[in-house]
Amino acid sequence: MKTTFILLTIAISLIIIPILLSEPSFNGSSPGCSGSGCHTFSDGIVSFSLIDSLNIEVTVSGTTSKVAGELVDNNGNVVDVINSTTSNPFILTAPTPGVYLINAGYKNPSRKWDSTTVTLTVPVELSGFSASVNENDVTLFWQTATELNNSGFDVERNRKNEGWEKVGFVSGNGTTTEIHSYTFADKNVPAGTYNYRIKQIDYNGTNEYFELEQVIEINPPGKFALLQNYPNPFNPSTTIQFVIPEKSNVVITIFNSIGEDVLTLVNEEKAAGSYEINFNASGFTSGIYYYKLQTDNFAQTKKMILMK
């Protein structure tokens, strides 16, 4: 008899304890109801924020006691559930992007629940990524179908596995389900073989890489050339362009009107390609100046006018 009583007590306890812990125990088809009774619908007590494309931070207002919640897909299937927690907010996790229903509520101080819908999208879904080449200029094109918290894109290139380097940044469009197109022009790229990729960056710093499938070939120019600076006359800055068909030691020097060397702009080895540099003459007086390109096998000088 005593053994029977003990077993009966254990059985009752096993039934009652889950009921007491239910805050409430959601089941998708009858949200807010469980063995401990149904809760009153209270619009506005459930809010959420997106942690990333699959994780949702859910907050239930109006209580300091335990809360509960579930995530339900479009077919009515419960894909994640928190039956009782003292954590408020708490996190629900979806298996894939999509549209979900959040049911959440509490038992104390009175039984209440609320429901809200959340749409989870891929942070950035690329629908195309391509490139075109015009002599030494590479133009990248890409398109997004959706964006979530997209701060923008770092553009990176890698020459013959020498390592990735950042060559620019393109701002994103935050959160959107509209199609957006992007372009980036990488100008005066030295001759060589290149890979390109874009690094998509969220506002919280998380990132994802998308690599261009095609390999970019930049052919070397046919001959040395020193182009006329522009603008000319100038004040106080001007751009000097030059072309080298092979790897060379390059020196570009600025001379005044009486032939004195007043500045060395470039003094380094450069790969074959087209280049441009800026000459800022803020510290120079008005007058005629000359700039000279000198390599192992080539030399050329041109005139420019600083007019302040």
SVG drawing of the C-alpha trace seen along z (x, -y; Angstrom):
<svg xmlns="http://www.w3.org/2000/svg" viewBox="-8 -84 77 86">
<polyline fill="none" stroke="black" stroke-width="0.4" points="0.0,0.0 2.8,-2.4 4.6,-1.6 1.5,-2.2 1.1,-5.6 4.7,-6.6 4.3,-5.6 1.1,-7.5 2.7,-10.6 5.6,-10.4 3.1,-10.0 1.1,-13.1 4.3,-15.1 5.4,-14.2 2.1,-15.6 2.0,-18.7 5.6,-19.9 5.5,-20.4 2.1,-22.2 3.6,-24.5 6.6,-25.2 4.5,-26.1 4.7,-29.8 2.6,-29.0 3.6,-25.9 2.8,-27.0 1.8,-24.5 1.4,-26.5 -2.3,-25.6 -3.5,-27.0 -1.0,-29.7 -1.3,-30.9 -3.0,-27.7 -1.6,-24.8 -2.5,-22.5 -2.4,-25.4 -5.1,-27.3 -5.4,-29.8 -3.9,-33.3 -5.5,-36.5 -4.4,-38.1 -2.7,-41.4 -1.6,-43.2 1.8,-45.0 3.5,-43.2 5.9,-41.3 8.6,-43.0 11.7,-41.7 15.0,-42.7 17.1,-40.8 20.5,-39.5 21.3,-38.2 19.5,-36.4 18.3,-33.5 18.4,-34.6 15.6,-36.8 15.8,-38.5 12.3,-38.5 11.2,-40.9 8.0,-40.4 6.9,-43.5 4.6,-43.7 6.2,-41.2 9.3,-40.4 8.5,-36.7 9.2,-33.9 8.3,-34.2 7.9,-31.8 7.7,-31.9 7.7,-29.9 8.6,-30.4 6.0,-29.0 6.6,-28.7 4.0,-29.3 2.8,-25.7 2.1,-25.9 5.1,-24.0 6.8,-25.1 10.5,-25.4 11.8,-26.7 10.3,-27.1 11.3,-28.4 8.7,-27.0 10.0,-28.8 12.9,-31.2 13.9,-34.0 15.8,-35.6 13.9,-38.5 14.7,-39.1 15.3,-35.6 16.4,-34.2 14.5,-32.1 16.3,-30.6 14.8,-29.9 16.2,-27.0 16.1,-29.1 15.1,-32.5 11.4,-33.1 8.2,-34.4 7.5,-33.3 5.0,-33.9 6.3,-34.7 4.0,-33.7 5.1,-34.8 3.7,-35.6 3.8,-35.0 1.9,-33.6 2.4,-36.2 1.1,-38.7 -1.7,-37.5 -1.9,-35.2 -1.2,-37.1 0.2,-36.4 0.8,-38.3 1.7,-37.4 3.8,-39.1 5.2,-38.3 8.9,-38.5 10.4,-38.2 14.0,-36.8 16.0,-37.4 19.5,-36.6 21.7,-39.5 22.8,-40.2 21.7,-38.0 23.8,-38.6 22.0,-38.0 24.9,-38.8 28.6,-39.7 30.7,-40.5 33.4,-42.7 34.6,-44.4 38.1,-45.5 39.0,-48.6 42.8,-48.8 44.0,-49.3 40.6,-50.0 38.5,-47.3 34.8,-47.9 33.0,-45.6 29.2,-45.2 27.0,-43.4 23.4,-43.3 21.6,-42.4 18.1,-40.9 17.8,-41.6 19.8,-43.4 19.7,-43.3 21.7,-45.8 24.1,-46.3 26.7,-49.0 28.5,-48.4 31.1,-46.6 34.9,-46.6 36.4,-45.9 39.5,-43.8 41.9,-42.5 44.7,-39.9 47.5,-39.8 49.0,-36.4 48.4,-35.2 50.4,-38.1 47.6,-38.7 44.3,-40.6 44.4,-44.4 41.5,-46.8 41.1,-49.1 37.8,-50.8 34.5,-50.9 30.9,-51.2 28.1,-52.1 25.1,-49.7 21.4,-50.3 20.8,-49.1 17.8,-46.8 15.7,-46.4 13.9,-43.8 14.3,-45.8 16.9,-45.0 19.9,-47.3 22.8,-47.6 26.3,-48.6 29.5,-49.4 33.1,-50.1 35.8,-51.3 39.4,-50.3 41.5,-52.6 45.1,-52.4 45.6,-48.8 49.2,-47.6 49.6,-44.8 49.1,-41.4 46.6,-38.7 44.0,-39.5 41.2,-38.1 38.6,-40.4 36.1,-40.0 33.8,-42.1 33.5,-42.0 29.9,-42.7 29.9,-44.4 26.9,-44.6 26.5,-47.6 27.5,-45.3 30.8,-44.5 30.0,-40.9 31.0,-40.3 30.7,-37.8 32.9,-37.5 31.7,-37.1 34.4,-36.3 34.4,-37.1 34.6,-33.9 36.3,-35.4 40.1,-36.1 41.1,-39.5 44.0,-40.0 45.6,-43.4 48.0,-43.4 51.1,-45.6 51.1,-48.8 53.2,-48.8 55.6,-51.7 56.8,-54.2 54.9,-57.5 54.7,-60.6 51.4,-62.4 50.6,-66.1 49.5,-67.0 46.0,-68.1 44.7,-70.7 47.4,-72.9 47.7,-75.7 46.9,-74.6 46.5,-75.9 47.6,-74.3 47.3,-70.6 47.7,-68.8 47.7,-65.1 50.7,-63.6 50.1,-60.3 52.8,-57.9 52.9,-54.5 55.6,-51.9 55.6,-48.6 57.8,-46.6 58.9,-46.5 61.2,-49.4 62.9,-51.7 60.9,-54.9 61.9,-58.4 59.7,-61.4 61.3,-64.7 60.0,-68.3 62.4,-71.1 61.9,-74.9 62.4,-77.2 66.2,-77.4 66.6,-73.6 66.9,-73.2 65.6,-69.9 62.9,-71.0 61.0,-67.8 61.1,-64.0 57.6,-62.7 58.4,-59.0 61.5,-56.9 60.7,-53.2 60.3,-50.1 57.0,-49.7 55.3,-46.9 54.3,-47.5 51.1,-49.5 49.5,-53.0 49.9,-55.3 48.8,-58.7 50.2,-60.8 49.2,-64.1 51.5,-67.0 50.5,-69.6 52.4,-72.9 51.0,-74.7 54.5,-75.6 55.7,-76.8 55.5,-80.2 53.8,-80.8 55.8,-80.1 56.9,-77.5 57.9,-74.1 59.1,-70.9 58.4,-67.3 60.7,-64.4 60.1,-60.7 63.3,-58.7 63.6,-54.8 66.4,-52.5 65.5,-52.7 63.5,-55.9 63.5,-59.6 61.0,-62.3 60.3,-65.8 57.2,-68.0 56.3,-71.6 53.6,-72.8 52.4,-76.2 51.6,-77.0 49.3,-80.1 48.3,-81.4"/>
</svg>
